[in-house]
């Protein structure tokens, strides 16, 4: 007995969303390959990463956030040391 499979028709907007998601996922995988492949010479790796950064700045920024974006994301309160934590030492004088 033959088994039939049918595809569900999707809207144009849903197709565009799936296309964008799959493209971005593929570009993220490419970036990871550029970073982890041991066969690529270090000079070529830097050149390709700079080219990737120019072509896909949003994907590159997600992988390597800048210092300003990183500080916004952290938002941890910084613990400051007490201002007057100096111990007073007994002064020496000739008269005592």
Secondary structure by P-SEA (a helix, b strand, c coil): cbbbbbbbbbcaaaaaaaaaaaaaaaaaaaaaaaaccccccaaaaaaaaaaaaaacaaaaaaacccaaaaaaaaccbbbbcccccccccbbbbccc
